[in-house]
Amino acid sequence: MQIIVTDRDGREHVLEGLEGWRVMEVIRDWGLPMEAECGGAAICGKCHVRVAREWLDRLPDPQDDELDTLDKLDGVTSCSRLSCQILLTEELDGLRVELASEDAVAEAA
C-alpha cells in the first residue's frame, strides 16, 4: 500500500507502507524529515501533516489528545493531523499528505 507525501520543498514521494503502520513511521522510515520525538503518543506535534481534503472523511476523527496537541501548534489548518495517529488501512491506500513547515512543527509540550 502507498502514501503520497509532499515534502517541504514541494516534491512528491510515493512511499510504500504496510497495513497497521502509522503514517509517521512510513514517512520517517523512508528518510523524510519526521522527528516524531514522542514515538506516537500525540504529545510532541513533530509529525504534523496536512491531509489532502479529499481524504479527510476517510480518516477516523481525531481524539482529544491529538486535538490538544494541534491546538498548541502554529500553522494548523482544518486539514491538519498528527501522522502518528493515522494507521494505514486498505481504505487509505493512496493517502495524500503534506509535511507541515518546520515552523508548524514546533514542540507542543
Biopython code that builds the backbone (N, CA, C, O; Angstrom):
import numpy as np
from Bio.PDB.StructureBuilder import StructureBuilder

atoms = [
    (1, "MET", "N", (0.850, -1.159, 0.000)),
    (1, "MET", "CA", (0.000, 0.000, 0.000)),
    (1, "MET", "C", (0.893, 1.217, 0.000)),
    (1, "MET", "O", (2.029, 1.165, 0.471)),
    (2, "GLN", "N", (0.378, 2.322, -0.531)),
    (2, "GLN", "CA", (1.198, 3.514, -0.726)),
    (2, "GLN", "C", (0.561, 4.745, -0.095)),
    (2, "GLN", "O", (-0.659, 4.855, 0.033)),
    (3, "ILE", "N", (1.443, 5.669, 0.294)),
    (3, "ILE", "CA", (1.009, 7.023, 0.623)),
    (3, "ILE", "C", (1.833, 7.969, -0.234)),
    (3, "ILE", "O", (2.976, 7.672, -0.582)),
    (4, "ILE", "N", (1.249, 9.098, -0.567)),
    (4, "ILE", "CA", (1.937, 10.109, -1.365)),
    (4, "ILE", "C", (2.190, 11.294, -0.449)),
    (4, "ILE", "O", (1.256, 11.883, 0.096)),
    (5, "VAL", "N", (3.466, 11.639, -0.285)),
    (5, "VAL", "CA", (3.867, 12.682, 0.650)),
    (5, "VAL", "C", (4.523, 13.815, -0.125)),
    (5, "VAL", "O", (5.448, 13.590, -0.904)),
    (6, "THR", "N", (4.041, 15.031, 0.093)),
    (6, "THR", "CA", (4.687, 16.215, -0.457)),
    (6, "THR", "C", (5.604, 16.767, 0.620)),
    (6, "THR", "O", (5.165, 17.083, 1.725)),
    (7, "ASP", "N", (6.900, 16.880, 0.280)),
    (7, "ASP", "CA", (7.853, 17.365, 1.273)),
    (7, "ASP", "C", (7.822, 18.887, 1.353)),
    (7, "ASP", "O", (7.030, 19.533, 0.668)),
    (8, "ARG", "N", (8.671, 19.448, 2.176)),
    (8, "ARG", "CA", (8.677, 20.897, 2.406)),
    (8, "ARG", "C", (9.204, 21.692, 1.226)),
    (8, "ARG", "O", (9.070, 22.916, 1.190)),
    (9, "ASP", "N", (9.799, 21.008, 0.263)),
    (9, "ASP", "CA", (10.264, 21.663, -0.960)),
    (9, "ASP", "C", (9.269, 21.500, -2.103)),
    (9, "ASP", "O", (9.538, 21.933, -3.223)),
    (10, "GLY", "N", (8.114, 20.876, -1.830)),
    (10, "GLY", "CA", (7.089, 20.699, -2.841)),
    (10, "GLY", "C", (7.255, 19.459, -3.704)),
    (10, "GLY", "O", (6.513, 19.278, -4.669)),
    (11, "ARG", "N", (8.215, 18.601, -3.374)),
    (11, "ARG", "CA", (8.416, 17.362, -4.141)),
    (11, "ARG", "C", (7.520, 16.259, -3.590)),
    (11, "ARG", "O", (7.349, 16.119, -2.379)),
    (12, "GLU", "N", (6.955, 15.483, -4.508)),
    (12, "GLU", "CA", (6.113, 14.355, -4.119)),
    (12, "GLU", "C", (6.943, 13.080, -4.025)),
    (12, "GLU", "O", (7.833, 12.831, -4.839)),
    (13, "HIS", "N", (6.628, 12.289, -3.017)),
    (13, "HIS", "CA", (7.281, 11.000, -2.794)),
    (13, "HIS", "C", (6.189, 9.946, -2.645)),
    (13, "HIS", "O", (5.258, 10.122, -1.859)),
    (14, "VAL", "N", (6.300, 8.863, -3.389)),
    (14, "VAL", "CA", (5.377, 7.740, -3.249)),
    (14, "VAL", "C", (6.074, 6.727, -2.355)),
    (14, "VAL", "O", (7.106, 6.165, -2.723)),
    (15, "LEU", "N", (5.499, 6.499, -1.175)),
    (15, "LEU", "CA", (6.124, 5.656, -0.162)),
    (15, "LEU", "C", (5.297, 4.398, 0.066)),
    (15, "LEU", "O", (4.069, 4.448, 0.147)),
    (16, "GLU", "N", (5.984, 3.286, 0.166)),
    (16, "GLU", "CA", (5.331, 2.008, 0.457)),
    (16, "GLU", "C", (5.220, 1.819, 1.963)),
    (16, "GLU", "O", (6.165, 2.099, 2.701)),
    (17, "GLY", "N", (4.079, 1.350, 2.412)),
    (17, "GLY", "CA", (3.874, 1.051, 3.812)),
    (17, "GLY", "C", (3.054, -0.223, 3.956)),
    (17, "GLY", "O", (2.582, -0.790, 2.970)),
    (18, "LEU", "N", (2.897, -0.656, 5.180)),
    (18, "LEU", "CA", (2.133, -1.865, 5.466)),
    (18, "LEU", "C", (0.912, -1.533, 6.307)),
    (18, "LEU", "O", (0.929, -0.596, 7.104)),
    (19, "GLU", "N", (-0.135, -2.301, 6.123)),
    (19, "GLU", "CA", (-1.345, -2.113, 6.909)),
    (19, "GLU", "C", (-0.995, -2.172, 8.390)),
    (19, "GLU", "O", (-0.245, -3.043, 8.833)),
    (20, "GLY", "N", (-1.552, -1.228, 9.150)),
    (20, "GLY", "CA", (-1.296, -1.162, 10.581)),
    (20, "GLY", "C", (-0.156, -0.243, 10.963)),
    (20, "GLY", "O", (-0.031, 0.128, 12.130)),
    (21, "TRP", "N", (0.683, 0.135, 10.000)),
    (21, "TRP", "CA", (1.754, 1.087, 10.287)),
    (21, "TRP", "C", (1.154, 2.462, 10.473)),
    (21, "TRP", "O", (0.114, 2.781, 9.896)),
    (22, "ARG", "N", (1.810, 3.271, 11.277)),
    (22, "ARG", "CA", (1.436, 4.669, 11.417)),
    (22, "ARG", "C", (2.015, 5.441, 10.228)),
    (22, "ARG", "O", (3.122, 5.143, 9.779)),
    (23, "VAL", "N", (1.290, 6.408, 9.726)),
    (23, "VAL", "CA", (1.791, 7.232, 8.630)),
    (23, "VAL", "C", (3.130, 7.853, 9.028)),
    (23, "VAL", "O", (4.033, 7.959, 8.198)),
    (24, "MET", "N", (3.262, 8.259, 10.278)),
    (24, "MET", "CA", (4.518, 8.806, 10.784)),
    (24, "MET", "C", (5.674, 7.835, 10.568)),
    (24, "MET", "O", (6.753, 8.242, 10.136)),
    (25, "GLU", "N", (5.460, 6.562, 10.863)),
    (25, "GLU", "CA", (6.515, 5.550, 10.728)),
    (25, "GLU", "C", (6.940, 5.397, 9.273)),
    (25, "GLU", "O", (8.129, 5.281, 8.977)),
    (26, "VAL", "N", (5.982, 5.397, 8.378)),
    (26, "VAL", "CA", (6.291, 5.255, 6.955)),
    (26, "VAL", "C", (7.150, 6.433, 6.496)),
    (26, "VAL", "O", (8.181, 6.245, 5.851)),
    (27, "ILE", "N", (6.719, 7.640, 6.831)),
    (27, "ILE", "CA", (7.450, 8.836, 6.416)),
    (27, "ILE", "C", (8.864, 8.817, 6.990)),
    (27, "ILE", "O", (9.829, 9.055, 6.264)),
    (28, "ARG", "N", (8.993, 8.542, 8.257)),
    (28, "ARG", "CA", (10.303, 8.511, 8.928)),
    (28, "ARG", "C", (11.194, 7.412, 8.359)),
    (28, "ARG", "O", (12.372, 7.643, 8.085)),
    (29, "ASP", "N", (10.640, 6.229, 8.182)),
    (29, "ASP", "CA", (11.447, 5.094, 7.729)),
    (29, "ASP", "C", (11.936, 5.257, 6.295)),
    (29, "ASP", "O", (12.931, 4.641, 5.912)),
    (30, "TRP", "N", (11.252, 6.081, 5.493)),
    (30, "TRP", "CA", (11.701, 6.346, 4.130)),
    (30, "TRP", "C", (12.665, 7.527, 4.071)),
    (30, "TRP", "O", (13.077, 7.938, 2.986)),
    (31, "GLY", "N", (13.027, 8.077, 5.234)),
    (31, "GLY", "CA", (14.067, 9.092, 5.282)),
    (31, "GLY", "C", (13.632, 10.525, 5.090)),
    (31, "GLY", "O", (14.480, 11.405, 4.940)),
    (32, "LEU", "N", (12.327, 10.791, 5.089)),
    (32, "LEU", "CA", (11.872, 12.175, 5.016)),
    (32, "LEU", "C", (11.964, 12.785, 6.415)),
    (32, "LEU", "O", (11.959, 12.056, 7.406)),
    (33, "PRO", "N", (12.047, 14.117, 6.504)),
    (33, "PRO", "CA", (12.234, 14.750, 7.814)),
    (33, "PRO", "C", (11.005, 14.619, 8.709)),
    (33, "PRO", "O", (10.028, 15.354, 8.563)),
    (34, "MET", "N", (11.075, 13.682, 9.625)),
    (34, "MET", "CA", (9.978, 13.413, 10.559)),
    (34, "MET", "C", (10.626, 13.019, 11.881)),
    (34, "MET", "O", (11.083, 11.886, 12.037)),
    (35, "GLU", "N", (10.668, 13.952, 12.835)),
    (35, "GLU", "CA", (11.357, 13.687, 14.099)),
    (35, "GLU", "C", (10.601, 12.742, 15.007)),
    (35, "GLU", "O", (11.191, 11.811, 15.556)),
    (36, "ALA", "N", (9.320, 12.959, 15.175)),
    (36, "ALA", "CA", (8.467, 12.056, 15.962)),
    (36, "ALA", "C", (9.066, 11.723, 17.325)),
    (36, "ALA", "O", (9.186, 10.554, 17.692)),
    (37, "GLU", "N", (9.434, 12.745, 18.057)),
    (37, "GLU", "CA", (10.132, 12.580, 19.331)),
    (37, "GLU", "C", (9.352, 11.795, 20.371)),
    (37, "GLU", "O", (9.953, 11.095, 21.185)),
    (38, "CYS", "N", (8.033, 11.894, 20.363)),
    (38, "CYS", "CA", (7.252, 11.212, 21.401)),
    (38, "CYS", "C", (6.918, 9.774, 21.024)),
    (38, "CYS", "O", (6.288, 9.064, 21.807)),
    (39, "GLY", "N", (7.330, 9.334, 19.835)),
    (39, "GLY", "CA", (7.129, 7.950, 19.436)),
    (39, "GLY", "C", (5.694, 7.572, 19.136)),
    (39, "GLY", "O", (5.359, 6.387, 19.132)),
    (40, "GLY", "N", (4.848, 8.536, 18.888)),
    (40, "GLY", "CA", (3.471, 8.229, 18.526)),
    (40, "GLY", "C", (2.464, 8.464, 19.619)),
    (40, "GLY", "O", (1.328, 8.001, 19.520)),
    (41, "ALA", "N", (2.856, 9.181, 20.676)),
    (41, "ALA", "CA", (1.961, 9.417, 21.804)),
    (41, "ALA", "C", (1.102, 10.670, 21.638)),
    (41, "ALA", "O", (0.362, 11.028, 22.554)),
    (42, "ALA", "N", (1.185, 11.334, 20.500)),
    (42, "ALA", "CA", (0.397, 12.545, 20.197)),
    (42, "ALA", "C", (0.717, 13.685, 21.152)),
    (42, "ALA", "O", (-0.166, 14.461, 21.518)),
    (43, "ILE", "N", (1.987, 13.786, 21.557)),
    (43, "ILE", "CA", (2.379, 14.810, 22.524)),
    (43, "ILE", "C", (3.259, 15.895, 21.904)),
    (43, "ILE", "O", (3.061, 17.077, 22.181)),
    (44, "CYS", "N", (4.228, 15.511, 21.071)),
    (44, "CYS", "CA", (5.240, 16.488, 20.639)),
    (44, "CYS", "C", (4.803, 17.344, 19.455)),
    (44, "CYS", "O", (5.266, 18.477, 19.326)),
    (45, "GLY", "N", (3.937, 16.846, 18.598)),
    (45, "GLY", "CA", (3.496, 17.608, 17.440)),
    (45, "GLY", "C", (4.478, 17.629, 16.287)),
    (45, "GLY", "O", (4.226, 18.302, 15.289)),
    (46, "LYS", "N", (5.589, 16.914, 16.389)),
    (46, "LYS", "CA", (6.626, 16.928, 15.354)),
    (46, "LYS", "C", (6.206, 16.187, 14.084)),
    (46, "LYS", "O", (6.879, 16.289, 13.058)),
    (47, "CYS", "N", (5.113, 15.452, 14.145)),
    (47, "CYS", "CA", (4.663, 14.684, 12.984)),
    (47, "CYS", "C", (3.456, 15.328, 12.305)),
    (47, "CYS", "O", (2.688, 14.656, 11.617)),
    (48, "HIS", "N", (3.296, 16.626, 12.504)),
    (48, "HIS", "CA", (2.179, 17.396, 11.933)),
    (48, "HIS", "C", (2.210, 17.318, 10.411)),
    (48, "HIS", "O", (3.221, 17.629, 9.781)),
    (49, "VAL", "N", (1.102, 16.903, 9.839)),
    (49, "VAL", "CA", (0.923, 16.884, 8.386)),
    (49, "VAL", "C", (-0.413, 17.525, 8.052)),
    (49, "VAL", "O", (-1.281, 17.693, 8.909)),
    (50, "ARG", "N", (-0.550, 17.873, 6.790)),
    (50, "ARG", "CA", (-1.837, 18.328, 6.279)),
    (50, "ARG", "C", (-2.334, 17.277, 5.299)),
    (50, "ARG", "O", (-1.664, 16.959, 4.317)),
    (51, "VAL", "N", (-3.492, 16.753, 5.573)),
    (51, "VAL", "CA", (-4.094, 15.696, 4.760)),
    (51, "VAL", "C", (-4.858, 16.349, 3.612)),
    (51, "VAL", "O", (-5.569, 17.334, 3.812)),
    (52, "ALA", "N", (-4.709, 15.797, 2.414)),
    (52, "ALA", "CA", (-5.476, 16.305, 1.266)),
    (52, "ALA", "C", (-6.964, 16.228, 1.596)),
    (52, "ALA", "O", (-7.446, 15.229, 2.130)),
    (53, "ARG", "N", (-7.679, 17.295, 1.270)),
    (53, "ARG", "CA", (-9.098, 17.406, 1.639)),
    (53, "ARG", "C", (-9.931, 16.190, 1.235)),
    (53, "ARG", "O", (-10.815, 15.763, 1.978)),
    (54, "GLU", "N", (-9.649, 15.642, 0.066)),
    (54, "GLU", "CA", (-10.454, 14.518, -0.412)),
    (54, "GLU", "C", (-10.271, 13.257, 0.434)),
    (54, "GLU", "O", (-11.021, 12.294, 0.272)),
    (55, "TRP", "N", (-9.291, 13.250, 1.327)),
    (55, "TRP", "CA", (-9.040, 12.096, 2.191)),
    (55, "TRP", "C", (-9.560, 12.290, 3.612)),
    (55, "TRP", "O", (-9.657, 11.316, 4.360)),
    (56, "LEU", "N", (-9.888, 13.488, 3.996)),
    (56, "LEU", "CA", (-10.249, 13.763, 5.393)),
    (56, "LEU", "C", (-11.405, 12.912, 5.894)),
    (56, "LEU", "O", (-11.364, 12.419, 7.020)),
    (57, "ASP", "N", (-12.428, 12.735, 5.080)),
    (57, "ASP", "CA", (-13.603, 11.971, 5.517)),
    (57, "ASP", "C", (-13.322, 10.484, 5.685)),
    (57, "ASP", "O", (-14.113, 9.774, 6.306)),
    (58, "ARG", "N", (-12.220, 10.009, 5.147)),
    (58, "ARG", "CA", (-11.879, 8.584, 5.262)),
    (58, "ARG", "C", (-11.095, 8.272, 6.536)),
    (58, "ARG", "O", (-10.909, 7.109, 6.895)),
    (59, "LEU", "N", (-10.640, 9.325, 7.209)),
    (59, "LEU", "CA", (-9.862, 9.142, 8.435)),
    (59, "LEU", "C", (-10.775, 9.096, 9.644)),
    (59, "LEU", "O", (-11.825, 9.737, 9.656)),
    (60, "PRO", "N", (-10.379, 8.337, 10.667)),
    (60, "PRO", "CA", (-11.142, 8.401, 11.914)),
    (60, "PRO", "C", (-11.016, 9.805, 12.507)),
    (60, "PRO", "O", (-10.021, 10.491, 12.276)),
    (61, "ASP", "N", (-12.005, 10.221, 13.256)),
    (61, "ASP", "CA", (-11.948, 11.529, 13.900)),
    (61, "ASP", "C", (-10.775, 11.575, 14.877)),
    (61, "ASP", "O", (-10.459, 10.574, 15.520)),
    (62, "PRO", "N", (-10.129, 12.746, 14.989)),
    (62, "PRO", "CA", (-9.029, 12.863, 15.950)),
    (62, "PRO", "C", (-9.557, 12.759, 17.384)),
    (62, "PRO", "O", (-10.656, 13.221, 17.692)),
    (63, "GLN", "N", (-8.755, 12.146, 18.244)),
    (63, "GLN", "CA", (-9.101, 12.026, 19.661)),
    (63, "GLN", "C", (-8.670, 13.299, 20.396)),
    (63, "GLN", "O", (-7.961, 14.133, 19.832)),
    (64, "ASP", "N", (-9.095, 13.447, 21.641)),
    (64, "ASP", "CA", (-8.819, 14.654, 22.414)),
    (64, "ASP", "C", (-7.335, 14.963, 22.545)),
    (64, "ASP", "O", (-6.941, 16.126, 22.460)),
    (65, "ASP", "N", (-6.494, 13.933, 22.754)),
    (65, "ASP", "CA", (-5.063, 14.197, 22.922)),
    (65, "ASP", "C", (-4.453, 14.767, 21.644)),
    (65, "ASP", "O", (-3.593, 15.646, 21.710)),
    (66, "GLU", "N", (-4.883, 14.284, 20.495)),
    (66, "GLU", "CA", (-4.400, 14.837, 19.231)),
    (66, "GLU", "C", (-4.880, 16.273, 19.054)),
    (66, "GLU", "O", (-4.104, 17.139, 18.652)),
    (67, "LEU", "N", (-6.124, 16.527, 19.344)),
    (67, "LEU", "CA", (-6.663, 17.878, 19.222)),
    (67, "LEU", "C", (-5.951, 18.847, 20.166)),
    (67, "LEU", "O", (-5.667, 19.985, 19.792)),
    (68, "ASP", "N", (-5.663, 18.397, 21.386)),
    (68, "ASP", "CA", (-4.954, 19.239, 22.349)),
    (68, "ASP", "C", (-3.570, 19.614, 21.829)),
    (68, "ASP", "O", (-3.147, 20.761, 21.969)),
    (69, "THR", "N", (-2.868, 18.666, 21.238)),
    (69, "THR", "CA", (-1.542, 18.941, 20.699)),
    (69, "THR", "C", (-1.628, 19.872, 19.500)),
    (69, "THR", "O", (-0.847, 20.819, 19.397)),
    (70, "LEU", "N", (-2.555, 19.621, 18.599)),
    (70, "LEU", "CA", (-2.714, 20.501, 17.437)),
    (70, "LEU", "C", (-3.024, 21.933, 17.865)),
    (70, "LEU", "O", (-2.580, 22.882, 17.219)),
    (71, "ASP", "N", (-3.781, 22.096, 18.947)),
    (71, "ASP", "CA", (-4.113, 23.438, 19.443)),
    (71, "ASP", "C", (-2.874, 24.228, 19.855)),
    (71, "ASP", "O", (-2.915, 25.457, 19.895)),
    (72, "LYS", "N", (-1.786, 23.548, 20.158)),
    (72, "LYS", "CA", (-0.558, 24.204, 20.613)),
    (72, "LYS", "C", (0.413, 24.518, 19.478)),
    (72, "LYS", "O", (1.454, 25.132, 19.712)),
    (73, "LEU", "N", (0.089, 24.109, 18.255)),
    (73, "LEU", "CA", (0.991, 24.289, 17.124)),
    (73, "LEU", "C", (0.606, 25.513, 16.304)),
    (73, "LEU", "O", (-0.556, 25.919, 16.274)),
    (74, "ASP", "N", (1.597, 26.087, 15.642)),
    (74, "ASP", "CA", (1.356, 27.161, 14.683)),
    (74, "ASP", "C", (1.032, 26.539, 13.327)),
    (74, "ASP", "O", (1.415, 25.401, 13.055)),
    (75, "GLY", "N", (0.341, 27.271, 12.497)),
    (75, "GLY", "CA", (0.102, 26.835, 11.131)),
    (75, "GLY", "C", (-0.898, 25.712, 10.965)),
    (75, "GLY", "O", (-0.921, 25.057, 9.923)),
    (76, "VAL", "N", (-1.724, 25.475, 11.969)),
    (76, "VAL", "CA", (-2.722, 24.407, 11.896)),
    (76, "VAL", "C", (-3.877, 24.867, 11.007)),
    (76, "VAL", "O", (-4.334, 26.007, 11.089)),
    (77, "THR", "N", (-4.332, 23.951, 10.160)),
    (77, "THR", "CA", (-5.481, 24.208, 9.296)),
    (77, "THR", "C", (-6.541, 23.145, 9.559)),
    (77, "THR", "O", (-6.347, 22.252, 10.383)),
    (78, "SER", "N", (-7.646, 23.247, 8.862)),
    (78, "SER", "CA", (-8.702, 22.237, 9.002)),
    (78, "SER", "C", (-8.254, 20.871, 8.479)),
    (78, "SER", "O", (-8.906, 19.860, 8.741)),
    (79, "CYS", "N", (-7.147, 20.839, 7.744)),
    (79, "CYS", "CA", (-6.612, 19.584, 7.197)),
    (79, "CYS", "C", (-5.477, 19.013, 8.046)),
    (79, "CYS", "O", (-4.909, 17.978, 7.699)),
    (80, "SER", "N", (-5.142, 19.675, 9.152)),
    (80, "SER", "CA", (-4.018, 19.247, 9.977)),
    (80, "SER", "C", (-4.354, 18.007, 10.790)),
    (80, "SER", "O", (-5.438, 17.880, 11.361)),
    (81, "ARG", "N", (-3.388, 17.099, 10.823)),
    (81, "ARG", "CA", (-3.467, 15.900, 11.661)),
    (81, "ARG", "C", (-2.064, 15.561, 12.135)),
    (81, "ARG", "O", (-1.074, 16.009, 11.557)),
    (82, "LEU", "N", (-1.989, 14.766, 13.191)),
    (82, "LEU", "CA", (-0.717, 14.199, 13.619)),
    (82, "LEU", "C", (-0.590, 12.849, 12.930)),
    (82, "LEU", "O", (-1.437, 11.973, 13.102)),
    (83, "SER", "N", (0.469, 12.688, 12.152)),
    (83, "SER", "CA", (0.604, 11.462, 11.357)),
    (83, "SER", "C", (0.816, 10.229, 12.225)),
    (83, "SER", "O", (0.652, 9.105, 11.750)),
    (84, "CYS", "N", (1.180, 10.422, 13.488)),
    (84, "CYS", "CA", (1.321, 9.276, 14.389)),
    (84, "CYS", "C", (-0.030, 8.690, 14.771)),
    (84, "CYS", "O", (-0.100, 7.577, 15.293)),
    (85, "GLN", "N", (-1.093, 9.422, 14.518)),
    (85, "GLN", "CA", (-2.427, 8.972, 14.886)),
    (85, "GLN", "C", (-3.218, 8.409, 13.708)),
    (85, "GLN", "O", (-4.398, 8.086, 13.843)),
    (86, "ILE", "N", (-2.564, 8.293, 12.559)),
    (86, "ILE", "CA", (-3.225, 7.745, 11.374)),
    (86, "ILE", "C", (-2.628, 6.381, 11.070)),
    (86, "ILE", "O", (-1.462, 6.284, 10.687)),
    (87, "LEU", "N", (-3.410, 5.337, 11.237)),
    (87, "LEU", "CA", (-2.968, 3.978, 10.936)),
    (87, "LEU", "C", (-3.372, 3.621, 9.515)),
    (87, "LEU", "O", (-4.504, 3.863, 9.096)),
    (88, "LEU", "N", (-2.430, 3.044, 8.781)),
    (88, "LEU", "CA", (-2.726, 2.651, 7.408)),
    (88, "LEU", "C", (-3.696, 1.476, 7.376)),
    (88, "LEU", "O", (-3.559, 0.501, 8.115)),
    (89, "THR", "N", (-4.667, 1.606, 6.502)),
    (89, "THR", "CA", (-5.620, 0.534, 6.228)),
    (89, "THR", "C", (-5.765, 0.450, 4.716)),
    (89, "THR", "O", (-5.315, 1.345, 4.000)),
    (90, "GLU", "N", (-6.377, -0.599, 4.232)),
    (90, "GLU", "CA", (-6.605, -0.732, 2.791)),
    (90, "GLU", "C", (-7.372, 0.466, 2.241)),
    (90, "GLU", "O", (-7.135, 0.896, 1.112)),
    (91, "GLU", "N", (-8.296, 1.005, 3.048)),
    (91, "GLU", "CA", (-9.091, 2.148, 2.617)),
    (91, "GLU", "C", (-8.242, 3.408, 2.430)),
    (91, "GLU", "O", (-8.662, 4.343, 1.748)),
    (92, "LEU", "N", (-7.055, 3.436, 3.032)),
    (92, "LEU", "CA", (-6.187, 4.614, 2.931)),
    (92, "LEU", "C", (-5.060, 4.441, 1.916)),
    (92, "LEU", "O", (-4.143, 5.260, 1.858)),
    (93, "ASP", "N", (-5.128, 3.376, 1.117)),
    (93, "ASP", "CA", (-4.130, 3.185, 0.065)),
    (93, "ASP", "C", (-4.209, 4.364, -0.901)),
    (93, "ASP", "O", (-5.259, 4.624, -1.487)),
    (94, "GLY", "N", (-3.090, 5.075, -1.063)),
    (94, "GLY", "CA", (-3.062, 6.250, -1.913)),
    (94, "GLY", "C", (-3.230, 7.566, -1.161)),
    (94, "GLY", "O", (-3.287, 8.630, -1.777)),
    (95, "LEU", "N", (-3.309, 7.500, 0.172)),
    (95, "LEU", "CA", (-3.466, 8.687, 1.002)),
    (95, "LEU", "C", (-2.432, 9.753, 0.625)),
    (95, "LEU", "O", (-1.257, 9.450, 0.414)),
    (96, "ARG", "N", (-2.890, 11.000, 0.545)),
    (96, "ARG", "CA", (-2.004, 12.131, 0.230)),
    (96, "ARG", "C", (-1.883, 13.047, 1.444)),
    (96, "ARG", "O", (-2.879, 13.501, 2.006)),
    (97, "VAL", "N", (-0.627, 13.306, 1.833)),
    (97, "VAL", "CA", (-0.356, 14.239, 2.928)),
    (97, "VAL", "C", (0.785, 15.158, 2.531)),
    (97, "VAL", "O", (1.581, 14.847, 1.646)),
    (98, "GLU", "N", (0.846, 16.283, 3.198)),
    (98, "GLU", "CA", (1.913, 17.256, 3.000)),
    (98, "GLU", "C", (2.575, 17.501, 4.348)),
    (98, "GLU", "O", (1.888, 17.719, 5.345)),
    (99, "LEU", "N", (3.909, 17.468, 4.387)),
    (99, "LEU", "CA", (4.614, 17.770, 5.621)),
    (99, "LEU", "C", (4.384, 19.232, 5.979)),
    (99, "LEU", "O", (4.515, 20.110, 5.127)),
    (100, "ALA", "N", (4.043, 19.493, 7.235)),
    (100, "ALA", "CA", (3.876, 20.873, 7.685)),
    (100, "ALA", "C", (5.238, 21.544, 7.710)),
    (100, "ALA", "O", (6.265, 20.877, 7.840)),
    (101, "SER", "N", (5.245, 22.860, 7.586)),
    (101, "SER", "CA", (6.503, 23.607, 7.613)),
    (101, "SER", "C", (7.201, 23.401, 8.952)),
    (101, "SER", "O", (6.571, 23.019, 9.937)),
    (102, "GLU", "N", (8.498, 23.655, 8.980)),
    (102, "GLU", "CA", (9.240, 23.484, 10.221)),
    (102, "GLU", "C", (8.681, 24.360, 11.331)),
    (102, "GLU", "O", (8.685, 23.959, 12.494)),
    (103, "ASP", "N", (8.198, 25.558, 10.988)),
    (103, "ASP", "CA", (7.595, 26.435, 11.986)),
    (103, "ASP", "C", (6.329, 25.825, 12.577)),
    (103, "ASP", "O", (5.990, 26.077, 13.733)),
    (104, "ALA", "N", (5.636, 25.024, 11.778)),
    (104, "ALA", "CA", (4.363, 24.438, 12.200)),
    (104, "ALA", "C", (4.539, 23.138, 12.961)),
    (104, "ALA", "O", (3.549, 22.519, 13.351)),
    (105, "VAL", "N", (5.772, 22.708, 13.182)),
    (105, "VAL", "CA", (6.003, 21.506, 13.969)),
    (105, "VAL", "C", (6.826, 21.817, 15.221)),
    (105, "VAL", "O", (7.457, 20.933, 15.799)),
    (106, "ALA", "N", (6.807, 23.089, 15.628)),
    (106, "ALA", "CA", (7.498, 23.460, 16.857)),
    (106, "ALA", "C", (6.891, 22.662, 18.011)),
    (106, "ALA", "O", (5.698, 22.357, 18.010)),
    (107, "GLU", "N", (7.704, 22.339, 18.965)),
    (107, "GLU", "CA", (7.276, 21.456, 20.043)),
    (107, "GLU", "C", (6.042, 21.987, 20.760)),
    (107, "GLU", "O", (5.987, 23.153, 21.150)),
    (108, "ALA", "N", (5.064, 21.122, 20.924)),
    (108, "ALA", "CA", (3.808, 21.491, 21.563)),
    (108, "ALA", "C", (3.894, 21.383, 23.081)),
    (108, "ALA", "O", (3.165, 22.074, 23.793)),
    (109, "ALA", "N", (4.759, 20.542, 23.572)),
    (109, "ALA", "CA", (4.833, 20.298, 25.018)),
    (109, "ALA", "C", (5.447, 21.461, 25.769)),
    (109, "ALA", "O", (5.578, 21.407, 26.992)),
]
sb = StructureBuilder()
sb.init_structure("model")
sb.init_model(0)
sb.init_chain("A")
sb.init_seg("    ")
for serial, (resi, resn, name, xyz) in enumerate(atoms, 1):
    if name == "N":
        sb.init_residue(resn, " ", resi, " ")
    sb.init_atom(name, np.array(xyz, "f"), 0.0, 1.0, " ", f" {name:<3s}", serial, name[0])
structure = sb.get_structure()
